[in-house]
Amino acid sequence: MDTSAYDLYVSLKEPKKETFLASQKESFLKNILKIDEKGQEMIYMIIKYYFLEYDSKSDTNNLEIIPYEGKFVSKNLRFDFEKFPPPLKSMLHKFITMHLSVMEEEKNRMTIEKNF
């Protein structure tokens, strides 16, 4: 288990929210298209950790299961957002917002470094 990814997962956990606003869903679906490969990998880790903690069955080999009916499409893993529980949706929304901010900071830093 990647401890830094797990630490990120723990930091995103909130008290269970049973609602996920339509505006949050719209923001999530728009912003997920902007996420880089590292962010996509972290999203899968968050989904997997959540599944293992809350939704997995102890009698199956959970590490091999693609959670929430995810499927490979053209070598990419795809999920139906509606299959996620509301607390996981909130965690993913929070992560994407944070990760896009980090991506923007890195882009700005690279621009500044190029100008020197």
N, C-alpha and C positions, 0 to 999 in steps of 0.2 A: 504494500500500500504506500503510495506517495504521500509522505507526511505533510509536505507543503500544500498539496491539493486538499488533503483532509482538513488541514488547518483553515484553508479558505472556506471549505464547506461549513465547518463549525461556525466561522465568523458570519456567515450569511444566514444562519438559522435564526428564526424569530419565533415568538410565540405563535402557535398555529393560527393562521388566518384562514377563515373559511370563505372569504370573498376575494375575488380578483376583478378589478374594475375593467370595463370595456376599454377605457383610455389606456390602461396599463397594457392590455393585450395588443392594442394598436401600436403602441410605442415599442413593445417587445418585437412584434413581427416586422416592423420597419427597421429596427436597429440590429436585429440578428443578422441581417444581410450585410452589415458593415463589419462584422467580427472577423478578425484574422484567424489563421489556422490554430495558433496557440489558444486563443479564446474558445474556438470550437472544441478543442480537446478538453479544456477546463469545463465547458458546459456539459460534455458527456460525463466527466467525472462527477460533477454535482448531481446529475440525474442518477448515476449508478449508486453513489453513496446514499442518496435519499431512498432509492429503491431498497437497498440492502438494509437500511435502518428501519424503514416503516412498512414496506410492502412485500418483502420476499418471504417465501415459504421455507421453513427450516429443513424440509425433506427433499429439496431439490438442489442441484448444483448451481447456486445463484451467481457465481462468478462468470459462468458461460451464457447466462440469459441476457438478451438485449431487453432492457426494461421498457414497460409501457408500450408494448407492441411496436417498438422501433423496427425499421426495415432498412436493408441496404438498397439504394437506388443509384445505379451508375457509380458504384464503389463509394458512395457517400451514405452515411447513416442518416436516416430521416425519421422524425417523430411527428405524431399528430398532437399538437399543443393541447387539444381538448382532453387528451388522455391523462395529462398530468394533474395531480391533486393541487388545489389552490395554494397550499404552502410552498410547494415546489415551484409553481409559477412565480410566486413572489420572490423566491430565492434567485431564480434565473433572471428575472427582471432587474433585481438589485445588482447581480453580477454583471450583466450586460452594460448597465449604466456605468458601473465602476470601470469595467474593462475598456469601454470606449473612451473614457476620460484618460486612462493610462495610455491608450494608443495615441490620443491627441497630444498628450504631453511629450511622448517619444518623438512624434512627428515634429513638434515645435523645437525640441532640443536638437534634432538632426538639422533642421533649417538654420538654427543659430550657429551650430558647429560648422556648417558649410560656409557661412558668411565670415568666418574668422580665418 
